Amino acid sequence: MSDWDLTSVGLVLIGSSITAAGTIMAALLLGITISMAPFLLFTTAVLIVMSAIMIVVSTPKSPPPI
């Protein structure tokens, strides 16, 4: 069983945030009124940016080629 590192957490967070944002947008397109939709979409956008930063920062840097 592997350990959870920042890259794994970032990938799960970005995937679930994109799924949540898509579900909210689909509900809005179907005509369902969601009173907190702007706040929820803003929150998912912030989570996507934060998880992308986590993935970039935690990815190990390869040494330059010789």
C-alpha positions, 0 to 999 in steps of 0.5 A, a space after each residue: 500500500 503506497 503512501 499519500 504524497 502531495 502529488 496524489 492529494 493534488 490529483 484527487 483534489 483537482 479531479 473532484 473539484 472539476 467533477 463538482 464544478 461540472 455537476 453544478 454547471 450541468 444543474 444550472 443548465 438544466 434549469 435547477 436554481 442553486 442559491 449558492 452556485 456562484 460561491 460554490 463555483 468560486 470555491 471549486 476554482 480556488 481548489 483547482 488552482 491550489 491543487 495545481 500549485 501543489 502538483 507543480 511544487 511537489 513534483 520532483 525535479 529531474 537533474 539536467 541532462 549532461 
